[in-house]
């Protein structure tokens, strides 16, 4: 079994209180990711066919698959900007992906540590009860964005629309998620776009 690693620590999903201090940890999956709500029908893989796997080219267009850790993510709302790549890993801020090992631990988890508008933020994607590639929604799909110090945190909460696609190969996909500011409980952050990763650390 391959461990699922969090973004530098087991408290990657600790919500911040209005004072900025972390709240108690939620139940954890292997390696420090929270389990979140139990898997239900809403988060089961969709019947729609996900993008076809690619080994150097995809479909009739012949366009190559993106290199690992290539991002095309747009942030709007509380943050405005794009994330197009990850920064070099360091102990407190790192990119990781369970990738093709996800079925073994029944969770897909990926952390993308990069920059938005010149400031460092990490996007964390978690799919609980993961069995196969497909489309996933809340509450099975859980999303968080935070800065390295976790003083600024946005999380998917009940009522926030979340859609995550994990493509065959389990190292690329897409996201469209609206998150709630953990400090004020009201303002929003939307993250949309595509991502690719490599199984293991970035």
PyMOL CGO cylinders between C-alpha atoms (Angstrom):
from pymol import cmd
from pymol.cgo import CYLINDER

trace = [
    CYLINDER, 0.00, 0.00, 0.00, 1.30, 3.41, -0.92, 0.3, 1, 1, 1, 1, 1, 1,
    CYLINDER, 1.30, 3.41, -0.92, 0.76, 6.14, 1.64, 0.3, 1, 1, 1, 1, 1, 1,
    CYLINDER, 0.76, 6.14, 1.64, -1.20, 9.22, 0.70, 0.3, 1, 1, 1, 1, 1, 1,
    CYLINDER, -1.20, 9.22, 0.70, 0.84, 12.26, 1.63, 0.3, 1, 1, 1, 1, 1, 1,
    CYLINDER, 0.84, 12.26, 1.63, -0.56, 15.68, 2.49, 0.3, 1, 1, 1, 1, 1, 1,
    CYLINDER, -0.56, 15.68, 2.49, 0.79, 19.08, 1.68, 0.3, 1, 1, 1, 1, 1, 1,
    CYLINDER, 0.79, 19.08, 1.68, 3.70, 18.95, 4.09, 0.3, 1, 1, 1, 1, 1, 1,
    CYLINDER, 3.70, 18.95, 4.09, 1.72, 17.83, 7.14, 0.3, 1, 1, 1, 1, 1, 1,
    CYLINDER, 1.72, 17.83, 7.14, -1.25, 15.84, 8.31, 0.3, 1, 1, 1, 1, 1, 1,
    CYLINDER, -1.25, 15.84, 8.31, -3.20, 19.03, 8.95, 0.3, 1, 1, 1, 1, 1, 1,
    CYLINDER, -3.20, 19.03, 8.95, -3.48, 20.08, 5.30, 0.3, 1, 1, 1, 1, 1, 1,
    CYLINDER, -3.48, 20.08, 5.30, -7.24, 20.33, 5.65, 0.3, 1, 1, 1, 1, 1, 1,
    CYLINDER, -7.24, 20.33, 5.65, -7.36, 22.04, 9.05, 0.3, 1, 1, 1, 1, 1, 1,
    CYLINDER, -7.36, 22.04, 9.05, -9.95, 24.82, 8.72, 0.3, 1, 1, 1, 1, 1, 1,
    CYLINDER, -9.95, 24.82, 8.72, -8.83, 28.17, 10.03, 0.3, 1, 1, 1, 1, 1, 1,
    CYLINDER, -8.83, 28.17, 10.03, -10.84, 29.96, 12.67, 0.3, 1, 1, 1, 1, 1, 1,
    CYLINDER, -10.84, 29.96, 12.67, -11.62, 33.67, 12.26, 0.3, 1, 1, 1, 1, 1, 1,
    CYLINDER, -11.62, 33.67, 12.26, -8.59, 34.34, 14.46, 0.3, 1, 1, 1, 1, 1, 1,
    CYLINDER, -8.59, 34.34, 14.46, -6.37, 32.45, 12.05, 0.3, 1, 1, 1, 1, 1, 1,
    CYLINDER, -6.37, 32.45, 12.05, -5.68, 29.51, 14.34, 0.3, 1, 1, 1, 1, 1, 1,
    CYLINDER, -5.68, 29.51, 14.34, -6.44, 26.02, 13.00, 0.3, 1, 1, 1, 1, 1, 1,
    CYLINDER, -6.44, 26.02, 13.00, -9.50, 24.13, 14.15, 0.3, 1, 1, 1, 1, 1, 1,
    CYLINDER, -9.50, 24.13, 14.15, -9.38, 20.48, 15.28, 0.3, 1, 1, 1, 1, 1, 1,
    CYLINDER, -9.38, 20.48, 15.28, -8.39, 18.02, 12.59, 0.3, 1, 1, 1, 1, 1, 1,
    CYLINDER, -8.39, 18.02, 12.59, -11.01, 16.08, 10.71, 0.3, 1, 1, 1, 1, 1, 1,
    CYLINDER, -11.01, 16.08, 10.71, -10.82, 12.27, 10.45, 0.3, 1, 1, 1, 1, 1, 1,
    CYLINDER, -10.82, 12.27, 10.45, -7.94, 11.27, 8.23, 0.3, 1, 1, 1, 1, 1, 1,
    CYLINDER, -7.94, 11.27, 8.23, -7.36, 8.95, 5.32, 0.3, 1, 1, 1, 1, 1, 1,
    CYLINDER, -7.36, 8.95, 5.32, -3.90, 7.36, 4.85, 0.3, 1, 1, 1, 1, 1, 1,
    CYLINDER, -3.90, 7.36, 4.85, -1.08, 9.88, 5.07, 0.3, 1, 1, 1, 1, 1, 1,
    CYLINDER, -1.08, 9.88, 5.07, -2.99, 12.76, 6.60, 0.3, 1, 1, 1, 1, 1, 1,
    CYLINDER, -2.99, 12.76, 6.60, -5.81, 13.60, 4.18, 0.3, 1, 1, 1, 1, 1, 1,
    CYLINDER, -5.81, 13.60, 4.18, -9.22, 13.84, 5.88, 0.3, 1, 1, 1, 1, 1, 1,
    CYLINDER, -9.22, 13.84, 5.88, -11.79, 11.24, 5.00, 0.3, 1, 1, 1, 1, 1, 1,
    CYLINDER, -11.79, 11.24, 5.00, -14.58, 13.79, 4.68, 0.3, 1, 1, 1, 1, 1, 1,
    CYLINDER, -14.58, 13.79, 4.68, -18.18, 12.60, 4.29, 0.3, 1, 1, 1, 1, 1, 1,
    CYLINDER, -18.18, 12.60, 4.29, -18.93, 9.01, 3.38, 0.3, 1, 1, 1, 1, 1, 1,
    CYLINDER, -18.93, 9.01, 3.38, -19.19, 8.10, -0.28, 0.3, 1, 1, 1, 1, 1, 1,
    CYLINDER, -19.19, 8.10, -0.28, -22.71, 8.47, -1.65, 0.3, 1, 1, 1, 1, 1, 1,
    CYLINDER, -22.71, 8.47, -1.65, -24.39, 8.29, -5.03, 0.3, 1, 1, 1, 1, 1, 1,
    CYLINDER, -24.39, 8.29, -5.03, -23.72, 11.95, -5.74, 0.3, 1, 1, 1, 1, 1, 1,
    CYLINDER, -23.72, 11.95, -5.74, -20.00, 11.31, -5.80, 0.3, 1, 1, 1, 1, 1, 1,
    CYLINDER, -20.00, 11.31, -5.80, -19.97, 8.12, -7.79, 0.3, 1, 1, 1, 1, 1, 1,
    CYLINDER, -19.97, 8.12, -7.79, -18.21, 8.19, -11.15, 0.3, 1, 1, 1, 1, 1, 1,
    CYLINDER, -18.21, 8.19, -11.15, -20.56, 9.58, -13.80, 0.3, 1, 1, 1, 1, 1, 1,
    CYLINDER, -20.56, 9.58, -13.80, -21.90, 7.52, -16.63, 0.3, 1, 1, 1, 1, 1, 1,
    CYLINDER, -21.90, 7.52, -16.63, -20.35, 9.95, -19.10, 0.3, 1, 1, 1, 1, 1, 1,
    CYLINDER, -20.35, 9.95, -19.10, -17.13, 8.67, -20.59, 0.3, 1, 1, 1, 1, 1, 1,
    CYLINDER, -17.13, 8.67, -20.59, -14.07, 10.54, -19.25, 0.3, 1, 1, 1, 1, 1, 1,
    CYLINDER, -14.07, 10.54, -19.25, -11.38, 11.68, -21.66, 0.3, 1, 1, 1, 1, 1, 1,
    CYLINDER, -11.38, 11.68, -21.66, -9.61, 8.82, -23.40, 0.3, 1, 1, 1, 1, 1, 1,
    CYLINDER, -9.61, 8.82, -23.40, -6.17, 7.88, -22.10, 0.3, 1, 1, 1, 1, 1, 1,
    CYLINDER, -6.17, 7.88, -22.10, -3.24, 9.17, -24.02, 0.3, 1, 1, 1, 1, 1, 1,
    CYLINDER, -3.24, 9.17, -24.02, 0.30, 7.99, -24.52, 0.3, 1, 1, 1, 1, 1, 1,
    CYLINDER, 0.30, 7.99, -24.52, 1.87, 10.89, -26.33, 0.3, 1, 1, 1, 1, 1, 1,
    CYLINDER, 1.87, 10.89, -26.33, -1.23, 11.82, -28.33, 0.3, 1, 1, 1, 1, 1, 1,
    CYLINDER, -1.23, 11.82, -28.33, -4.96, 12.05, -27.77, 0.3, 1, 1, 1, 1, 1, 1,
    CYLINDER, -4.96, 12.05, -27.77, -7.83, 11.45, -30.16, 0.3, 1, 1, 1, 1, 1, 1,
    CYLINDER, -7.83, 11.45, -30.16, -7.75, 12.54, -33.76, 0.3, 1, 1, 1, 1, 1, 1,
    CYLINDER, -7.75, 12.54, -33.76, -6.07, 15.84, -32.98, 0.3, 1, 1, 1, 1, 1, 1,
    CYLINDER, -6.07, 15.84, -32.98, -2.76, 14.14, -32.22, 0.3, 1, 1, 1, 1, 1, 1,
    CYLINDER, -2.76, 14.14, -32.22, -2.02, 16.71, -29.50, 0.3, 1, 1, 1, 1, 1, 1,
    CYLINDER, -2.02, 16.71, -29.50, 0.35, 15.41, -26.82, 0.3, 1, 1, 1, 1, 1, 1,
    CYLINDER, 0.35, 15.41, -26.82, -0.67, 14.95, -23.22, 0.3, 1, 1, 1, 1, 1, 1,
    CYLINDER, -0.67, 14.95, -23.22, 0.55, 17.77, -20.96, 0.3, 1, 1, 1, 1, 1, 1,
    CYLINDER, 0.55, 17.77, -20.96, 3.83, 17.18, -19.10, 0.3, 1, 1, 1, 1, 1, 1,
    CYLINDER, 3.83, 17.18, -19.10, 3.41, 16.31, -15.42, 0.3, 1, 1, 1, 1, 1, 1,
    CYLINDER, 3.41, 16.31, -15.42, 2.60, 19.25, -13.15, 0.3, 1, 1, 1, 1, 1, 1,
    CYLINDER, 2.60, 19.25, -13.15, 1.35, 21.38, -16.05, 0.3, 1, 1, 1, 1, 1, 1,
    CYLINDER, 1.35, 21.38, -16.05, -1.58, 23.47, -14.84, 0.3, 1, 1, 1, 1, 1, 1,
    CYLINDER, -1.58, 23.47, -14.84, -4.14, 25.72, -16.50, 0.3, 1, 1, 1, 1, 1, 1,
    CYLINDER, -4.14, 25.72, -16.50, -6.06, 26.86, -13.42, 0.3, 1, 1, 1, 1, 1, 1,
    CYLINDER, -6.06, 26.86, -13.42, -7.97, 30.13, -13.08, 0.3, 1, 1, 1, 1, 1, 1,
    CYLINDER, -7.97, 30.13, -13.08, -8.80, 31.62, -9.67, 0.3, 1, 1, 1, 1, 1, 1,
    CYLINDER, -8.80, 31.62, -9.67, -11.53, 34.23, -9.28, 0.3, 1, 1, 1, 1, 1, 1,
    CYLINDER, -11.53, 34.23, -9.28, -13.35, 35.88, -6.40, 0.3, 1, 1, 1, 1, 1, 1,
    CYLINDER, -13.35, 35.88, -6.40, -11.26, 36.31, -3.26, 0.3, 1, 1, 1, 1, 1, 1,
    CYLINDER, -11.26, 36.31, -3.26, -8.17, 35.57, -5.38, 0.3, 1, 1, 1, 1, 1, 1,
    CYLINDER, -8.17, 35.57, -5.38, -7.68, 36.55, -9.00, 0.3, 1, 1, 1, 1, 1, 1,
    CYLINDER, -7.68, 36.55, -9.00, -5.04, 35.03, -11.21, 0.3, 1, 1, 1, 1, 1, 1,
    CYLINDER, -5.04, 35.03, -11.21, -3.80, 31.79, -12.71, 0.3, 1, 1, 1, 1, 1, 1,
    CYLINDER, -3.80, 31.79, -12.71, -1.65, 28.86, -11.63, 0.3, 1, 1, 1, 1, 1, 1,
    CYLINDER, -1.65, 28.86, -11.63, 0.31, 27.33, -14.51, 0.3, 1, 1, 1, 1, 1, 1,
    CYLINDER, 0.31, 27.33, -14.51, 3.01, 25.29, -12.78, 0.3, 1, 1, 1, 1, 1, 1,
    CYLINDER, 3.01, 25.29, -12.78, 4.22, 24.16, -9.38, 0.3, 1, 1, 1, 1, 1, 1,
    CYLINDER, 4.22, 24.16, -9.38, 7.13, 25.54, -7.38, 0.3, 1, 1, 1, 1, 1, 1,
    CYLINDER, 7.13, 25.54, -7.38, 10.05, 23.39, -6.16, 0.3, 1, 1, 1, 1, 1, 1,
    CYLINDER, 10.05, 23.39, -6.16, 9.11, 21.24, -3.19, 0.3, 1, 1, 1, 1, 1, 1,
    CYLINDER, 9.11, 21.24, -3.19, 10.19, 22.17, 0.31, 0.3, 1, 1, 1, 1, 1, 1,
    CYLINDER, 10.19, 22.17, 0.31, 9.27, 20.57, 3.65, 0.3, 1, 1, 1, 1, 1, 1,
    CYLINDER, 9.27, 20.57, 3.65, 6.37, 22.92, 4.40, 0.3, 1, 1, 1, 1, 1, 1,
    CYLINDER, 6.37, 22.92, 4.40, 5.03, 23.38, 0.87, 0.3, 1, 1, 1, 1, 1, 1,
    CYLINDER, 5.03, 23.38, 0.87, 5.04, 20.54, -1.63, 0.3, 1, 1, 1, 1, 1, 1,
    CYLINDER, 5.04, 20.54, -1.63, 3.18, 19.05, -4.57, 0.3, 1, 1, 1, 1, 1, 1,
    CYLINDER, 3.18, 19.05, -4.57, 2.12, 15.40, -4.38, 0.3, 1, 1, 1, 1, 1, 1,
    CYLINDER, 2.12, 15.40, -4.38, -0.26, 13.04, -6.16, 0.3, 1, 1, 1, 1, 1, 1,
    CYLINDER, -0.26, 13.04, -6.16, -1.55, 9.54, -5.41, 0.3, 1, 1, 1, 1, 1, 1,
    CYLINDER, -1.55, 9.54, -5.41, -2.11, 9.01, -9.14, 0.3, 1, 1, 1, 1, 1, 1,
    CYLINDER, -2.11, 9.01, -9.14, -2.28, 5.38, -10.26, 0.3, 1, 1, 1, 1, 1, 1,
    CYLINDER, -2.28, 5.38, -10.26, -1.91, 4.21, -6.64, 0.3, 1, 1, 1, 1, 1, 1,
    CYLINDER, -1.91, 4.21, -6.64, -5.23, 5.83, -5.66, 0.3, 1, 1, 1, 1, 1, 1,
    CYLINDER, -5.23, 5.83, -5.66, -7.34, 2.67, -5.86, 0.3, 1, 1, 1, 1, 1, 1,
    CYLINDER, -7.34, 2.67, -5.86, -5.05, 0.95, -3.35, 0.3, 1, 1, 1, 1, 1, 1,
    CYLINDER, -5.05, 0.95, -3.35, -5.80, 3.54, -0.68, 0.3, 1, 1, 1, 1, 1, 1,
    CYLINDER, -5.80, 3.54, -0.68, -9.42, 4.22, -1.77, 0.3, 1, 1, 1, 1, 1, 1,
    CYLINDER, -9.42, 4.22, -1.77, -8.70, 7.92, -2.18, 0.3, 1, 1, 1, 1, 1, 1,
    CYLINDER, -8.70, 7.92, -2.18, -7.43, 10.16, -4.94, 0.3, 1, 1, 1, 1, 1, 1,
    CYLINDER, -7.43, 10.16, -4.94, -5.42, 13.03, -3.51, 0.3, 1, 1, 1, 1, 1, 1,
    CYLINDER, -5.42, 13.03, -3.51, -3.34, 15.69, -5.23, 0.3, 1, 1, 1, 1, 1, 1,
    CYLINDER, -3.34, 15.69, -5.23, -1.71, 18.86, -3.95, 0.3, 1, 1, 1, 1, 1, 1,
    CYLINDER, -1.71, 18.86, -3.95, -0.53, 21.54, -6.38, 0.3, 1, 1, 1, 1, 1, 1,
    CYLINDER, -0.53, 21.54, -6.38, 1.79, 24.04, -4.69, 0.3, 1, 1, 1, 1, 1, 1,
    CYLINDER, 1.79, 24.04, -4.69, 2.25, 27.04, -6.96, 0.3, 1, 1, 1, 1, 1, 1,
    CYLINDER, 2.25, 27.04, -6.96, 1.66, 30.77, -7.24, 0.3, 1, 1, 1, 1, 1, 1,
    CYLINDER, 1.66, 30.77, -7.24, -1.42, 32.89, -7.92, 0.3, 1, 1, 1, 1, 1, 1,
    CYLINDER, -1.42, 32.89, -7.92, -0.86, 36.57, -8.61, 0.3, 1, 1, 1, 1, 1, 1,
    CYLINDER, -0.86, 36.57, -8.61, 2.72, 36.28, -7.38, 0.3, 1, 1, 1, 1, 1, 1,
    CYLINDER, 2.72, 36.28, -7.38, 1.76, 34.73, -4.02, 0.3, 1, 1, 1, 1, 1, 1,
    CYLINDER, 1.76, 34.73, -4.02, 2.14, 31.09, -3.04, 0.3, 1, 1, 1, 1, 1, 1,
    CYLINDER, 2.14, 31.09, -3.04, -0.98, 28.97, -2.64, 0.3, 1, 1, 1, 1, 1, 1,
    CYLINDER, -0.98, 28.97, -2.64, -1.69, 25.25, -2.68, 0.3, 1, 1, 1, 1, 1, 1,
    CYLINDER, -1.69, 25.25, -2.68, -4.70, 23.64, -4.31, 0.3, 1, 1, 1, 1, 1, 1,
    CYLINDER, -4.70, 23.64, -4.31, -5.66, 20.33, -2.68, 0.3, 1, 1, 1, 1, 1, 1,
    CYLINDER, -5.66, 20.33, -2.68, -8.01, 17.85, -4.38, 0.3, 1, 1, 1, 1, 1, 1,
    CYLINDER, -8.01, 17.85, -4.38, -9.37, 14.85, -2.48, 0.3, 1, 1, 1, 1, 1, 1,
    CYLINDER, -9.37, 14.85, -2.48, -11.80, 12.19, -3.73, 0.3, 1, 1, 1, 1, 1, 1,
    CYLINDER, -11.80, 12.19, -3.73, -12.90, 9.88, -0.93, 0.3, 1, 1, 1, 1, 1, 1,
    CYLINDER, -12.90, 9.88, -0.93, -13.77, 6.24, -1.60, 0.3, 1, 1, 1, 1, 1, 1,
    CYLINDER, -13.77, 6.24, -1.60, -12.01, 6.40, -4.97, 0.3, 1, 1, 1, 1, 1, 1,
    CYLINDER, -12.01, 6.40, -4.97, -12.38, 3.30, -7.16, 0.3, 1, 1, 1, 1, 1, 1,
    CYLINDER, -12.38, 3.30, -7.16, -11.80, 4.38, -10.75, 0.3, 1, 1, 1, 1, 1, 1,
    CYLINDER, -11.80, 4.38, -10.75, -11.36, 7.45, -12.98, 0.3, 1, 1, 1, 1, 1, 1,
    CYLINDER, -11.36, 7.45, -12.98, -14.47, 9.50, -13.66, 0.3, 1, 1, 1, 1, 1, 1,
    CYLINDER, -14.47, 9.50, -13.66, -16.39, 12.60, -12.59, 0.3, 1, 1, 1, 1, 1, 1,
    CYLINDER, -16.39, 12.60, -12.59, -16.94, 13.33, -8.91, 0.3, 1, 1, 1, 1, 1, 1,
    CYLINDER, -16.94, 13.33, -8.91, -18.97, 15.90, -7.01, 0.3, 1, 1, 1, 1, 1, 1,
    CYLINDER, -18.97, 15.90, -7.01, -19.38, 17.01, -3.40, 0.3, 1, 1, 1, 1, 1, 1,
    CYLINDER, -19.38, 17.01, -3.40, -19.49, 15.63, -0.77, 0.3, 1, 1, 1, 1, 1, 1,
    CYLINDER, -19.49, 15.63, -0.77, -17.18, 12.89, -2.08, 0.3, 1, 1, 1, 1, 1, 1,
    CYLINDER, -17.18, 12.89, -2.08, -14.89, 15.43, -3.75, 0.3, 1, 1, 1, 1, 1, 1,
    CYLINDER, -14.89, 15.43, -3.75, -13.34, 17.82, -1.22, 0.3, 1, 1, 1, 1, 1, 1,
    CYLINDER, -13.34, 17.82, -1.22, -11.30, 20.87, -2.28, 0.3, 1, 1, 1, 1, 1, 1,
    CYLINDER, -11.30, 20.87, -2.28, -9.11, 23.31, -0.39, 0.3, 1, 1, 1, 1, 1, 1,
    CYLINDER, -9.11, 23.31, -0.39, -6.87, 26.26, -1.24, 0.3, 1, 1, 1, 1, 1, 1,
    CYLINDER, -6.87, 26.26, -1.24, -4.46, 27.65, 1.35, 0.3, 1, 1, 1, 1, 1, 1,
    CYLINDER, -4.46, 27.65, 1.35, -1.27, 29.65, 1.66, 0.3, 1, 1, 1, 1, 1, 1,
    CYLINDER, -1.27, 29.65, 1.66, 1.87, 28.02, 3.15, 0.3, 1, 1, 1, 1, 1, 1,
    CYLINDER, 1.87, 28.02, 3.15, 1.12, 29.37, 6.64, 0.3, 1, 1, 1, 1, 1, 1,
    CYLINDER, 1.12, 29.37, 6.64, -2.58, 28.45, 6.34, 0.3, 1, 1, 1, 1, 1, 1,
    CYLINDER, -2.58, 28.45, 6.34, -3.59, 31.93, 7.41, 0.3, 1, 1, 1, 1, 1, 1,
    CYLINDER, -3.59, 31.93, 7.41, -5.74, 32.20, 4.28, 0.3, 1, 1, 1, 1, 1, 1,
    CYLINDER, -5.74, 32.20, 4.28, -7.88, 29.11, 3.69, 0.3, 1, 1, 1, 1, 1, 1,
    CYLINDER, -7.88, 29.11, 3.69, -10.80, 28.35, 1.39, 0.3, 1, 1, 1, 1, 1, 1,
    CYLINDER, -10.80, 28.35, 1.39, -12.68, 25.05, 1.57, 0.3, 1, 1, 1, 1, 1, 1,
    CYLINDER, -12.68, 25.05, 1.57, -15.58, 23.34, -0.16, 0.3, 1, 1, 1, 1, 1, 1,
    CYLINDER, -15.58, 23.34, -0.16, -18.49, 23.35, 2.25, 0.3, 1, 1, 1, 1, 1, 1,
    CYLINDER, -18.49, 23.35, 2.25, -22.09, 22.09, 2.08, 0.3, 1, 1, 1, 1, 1, 1,
    CYLINDER, -22.09, 22.09, 2.08, -23.83, 23.89, -0.77, 0.3, 1, 1, 1, 1, 1, 1,
    CYLINDER, -23.83, 23.89, -0.77, -20.62, 24.77, -2.61, 0.3, 1, 1, 1, 1, 1, 1,
    CYLINDER, -20.62, 24.77, -2.61, -20.67, 23.34, -6.16, 0.3, 1, 1, 1, 1, 1, 1,
    CYLINDER, -20.67, 23.34, -6.16, -17.73, 21.02, -6.81, 0.3, 1, 1, 1, 1, 1, 1,
    CYLINDER, -17.73, 21.02, -6.81, -16.87, 18.98, -9.88, 0.3, 1, 1, 1, 1, 1, 1,
    CYLINDER, -16.87, 18.98, -9.88, -13.63, 17.05, -10.31, 0.3, 1, 1, 1, 1, 1, 1,
    CYLINDER, -13.63, 17.05, -10.31, -12.69, 14.88, -13.28, 0.3, 1, 1, 1, 1, 1, 1,
    CYLINDER, -12.69, 14.88, -13.28, -9.94, 12.28, -13.02, 0.3, 1, 1, 1, 1, 1, 1,
    CYLINDER, -9.94, 12.28, -13.02, -8.99, 10.98, -16.46, 0.3, 1, 1, 1, 1, 1, 1,
    CYLINDER, -8.99, 10.98, -16.46, -7.78, 7.46, -17.31, 0.3, 1, 1, 1, 1, 1, 1,
    CYLINDER, -7.78, 7.46, -17.31, -4.17, 7.12, -16.26, 0.3, 1, 1, 1, 1, 1, 1,
    CYLINDER, -4.17, 7.12, -16.26, -5.09, 9.02, -13.08, 0.3, 1, 1, 1, 1, 1, 1,
    CYLINDER, -5.09, 9.02, -13.08, -2.45, 11.71, -13.58, 0.3, 1, 1, 1, 1, 1, 1,
    CYLINDER, -2.45, 11.71, -13.58, -4.55, 14.42, -15.25, 0.3, 1, 1, 1, 1, 1, 1,
    CYLINDER, -4.55, 14.42, -15.25, -8.01, 15.89, -15.03, 0.3, 1, 1, 1, 1, 1, 1,
    CYLINDER, -8.01, 15.89, -15.03, -10.08, 19.02, -14.49, 0.3, 1, 1, 1, 1, 1, 1,
    CYLINDER, -10.08, 19.02, -14.49, -11.78, 20.98, -11.75, 0.3, 1, 1, 1, 1, 1, 1,
    CYLINDER, -11.78, 20.98, -11.75, -14.62, 23.48, -11.36, 0.3, 1, 1, 1, 1, 1, 1,
    CYLINDER, -14.62, 23.48, -11.36, -15.17, 24.28, -7.69, 0.3, 1, 1, 1, 1, 1, 1,
    CYLINDER, -15.17, 24.28, -7.69, -16.47, 27.15, -5.61, 0.3, 1, 1, 1, 1, 1, 1,
    CYLINDER, -16.47, 27.15, -5.61, -14.97, 27.38, -2.12, 0.3, 1, 1, 1, 1, 1, 1,
    CYLINDER, -14.97, 27.38, -2.12, -15.89, 29.29, 1.04, 0.3, 1, 1, 1, 1, 1, 1,
    CYLINDER, -15.89, 29.29, 1.04, -13.49, 31.56, 2.93, 0.3, 1, 1, 1, 1, 1, 1,
    CYLINDER, -13.49, 31.56, 2.93, -12.80, 29.73, 6.20, 0.3, 1, 1, 1, 1, 1, 1,
    CYLINDER, -12.80, 29.73, 6.20, -12.18, 32.97, 8.10, 0.3, 1, 1, 1, 1, 1, 1,
    CYLINDER, -12.18, 32.97, 8.10, -15.39, 34.84, 7.31, 0.3, 1, 1, 1, 1, 1, 1,
    CYLINDER, -15.39, 34.84, 7.31, -17.61, 31.94, 6.20, 0.3, 1, 1, 1, 1, 1, 1,
    CYLINDER, -17.61, 31.94, 6.20, -19.15, 33.92, 3.37, 0.3, 1, 1, 1, 1, 1, 1,
    CYLINDER, -19.15, 33.92, 3.37, -16.85, 35.18, 0.62, 0.3, 1, 1, 1, 1, 1, 1,
    CYLINDER, -16.85, 35.18, 0.62, -16.03, 32.79, -2.18, 0.3, 1, 1, 1, 1, 1, 1,
    CYLINDER, -16.03, 32.79, -2.18, -13.19, 31.57, -4.36, 0.3, 1, 1, 1, 1, 1, 1,
    CYLINDER, -13.19, 31.57, -4.36, -13.77, 29.74, -7.64, 0.3, 1, 1, 1, 1, 1, 1,
    CYLINDER, -13.77, 29.74, -7.64, -11.14, 27.47, -9.19, 0.3, 1, 1, 1, 1, 1, 1,
    CYLINDER, -11.14, 27.47, -9.19, -11.55, 26.18, -12.75, 0.3, 1, 1, 1, 1, 1, 1,
    CYLINDER, -11.55, 26.18, -12.75, -9.30, 24.52, -15.30, 0.3, 1, 1, 1, 1, 1, 1,
    CYLINDER, -9.30, 24.52, -15.30, -7.13, 21.49, -15.95, 0.3, 1, 1, 1, 1, 1, 1,
    CYLINDER, -7.13, 21.49, -15.95, -4.24, 19.84, -14.14, 0.3, 1, 1, 1, 1, 1, 1,
    CYLINDER, -4.24, 19.84, -14.14, -1.68, 17.09, -14.58, 0.3, 1, 1, 1, 1, 1, 1,
    CYLINDER, -1.68, 17.09, -14.58, 0.55, 15.44, -12.02, 0.3, 1, 1, 1, 1, 1, 1,
    CYLINDER, 0.55, 15.44, -12.02, 3.02, 12.60, -11.54, 0.3, 1, 1, 1, 1, 1, 1,
    CYLINDER, 3.02, 12.60, -11.54, 2.39, 9.79, -9.06, 0.3, 1, 1, 1, 1, 1, 1,
    CYLINDER, 2.39, 9.79, -9.06, 4.43, 10.61, -5.97, 0.3, 1, 1, 1, 1, 1, 1,
    CYLINDER, 4.43, 10.61, -5.97, 6.04, 13.93, -5.15, 0.3, 1, 1, 1, 1, 1, 1,
    CYLINDER, 6.04, 13.93, -5.15, 6.37, 16.79, -7.58, 0.3, 1, 1, 1, 1, 1, 1,
]
cmd.load_cgo(trace, "trace")
